[in-house]
Amino acid sequence: MDLPRHFTIRESSHRIHNPYDEVKLATLGAALHLTPGTSILDLACGSGEMLATWSRDHGITGTGVDISTVMLAQARARVEELGVADKIAFVHADAAGYVSAAPVDVAACIGATWIGDGVAGTIELLDRSLRPGGVMLIGEPYWIKEPTDDAVVAVHARSREDYASLPDLVRGFGDLGWDLIEMVLANPDSWDRYHGAQWRNVRLFLDANPHDELAPMFREELRKAPLQHLVCREYLGWGVFALMKR
C-alpha cells in the first residue's frame, strides 16, 4: 500500500502538497485561534507540514494518516527537526475510512476529498472523528469562472461537475448542515510555486535518471505541463474552508 513513484517524484521537494505557501498555512492556523493541546486529525496528511508547524507555533497535538511511505518518512523527519515529535504521530494507512479512536477538536482533509468520493462523503467521514462543537477543515478546488473549453476542464478534472463555483461550494456546505466560519484561499502566485516546483523536480529527476522507465512520461509532461498551467491558470481556485456543524 503506497503511492505510485511518479507522485512522490513529482512532489519530492514539496513540504506542502497543495497550492498553499508557508504564509497561507500560517495564516490559516492563526485564523483558527488554535490553543495548546488542541487535537487535530489530518487525513491524507502528506509530509505533515501542517501538523508539524502548527504544533511548533500553537502547541497542538495530532495524528496524520497517509498512504505514502515516502511522505510519511519526510513527515517524521520534519517533526523531529521542529522538536515536536512527542506531540505528533503518523499512521501509514489508507485515509479512506479512517476514524480516530477518540474524538478530536479539529478534523481535516486538505486537498484529498477523493478519500470520501467527494466533498459530501469526506465531510461525513471526518464528522465521525470530530467532537461536538469541533472544527472541520476541507481543502478543495473550485471554478473561478466556468471553463468554456473541454481542453481546460481536462487539465484539472474529469468533468465540469467535479468542482463547483466558490458560491456553490459554500452553499453546498450549508446544505449539508455546516456553517462556514473561516476560509483561506490560494492565489495565482501560490499555484505557480506549487506547479513550478513540480516541473523542477521532474527535470532534475530526468537529468539524473535519463533511462528510467518513467522518463518518457515525464519528458512529455514537462513539455506540456507549463503551458497547460498558463492557459488554465485563470479558471481554477483552491482554498481551505473551516466548518462547524449546526
Secondary structure, DSSP 8 states (H G I E B T S, - for coil): ----HHHHHHTTT-SS-SS--HHHHHHHHHHTT--TT-EEEEET-TT-HHHHHHHHHH--EEEEEES-HHHHHHHHHHHHHTT-TTTEEEEES-STT---SS-EEEEEEES-GGGGTSHHHHHHHHHTTEEEEEEEEEEEEEESS----HHHHHHH-SSGGGS-BHHHHHHHHHHTTEEEEEEEE--HHHHHHHHHHHHHHHHHHHHH-TTSTTHHHHHHHHHHHHHHHHHHTTTEEEEEEEEEE-
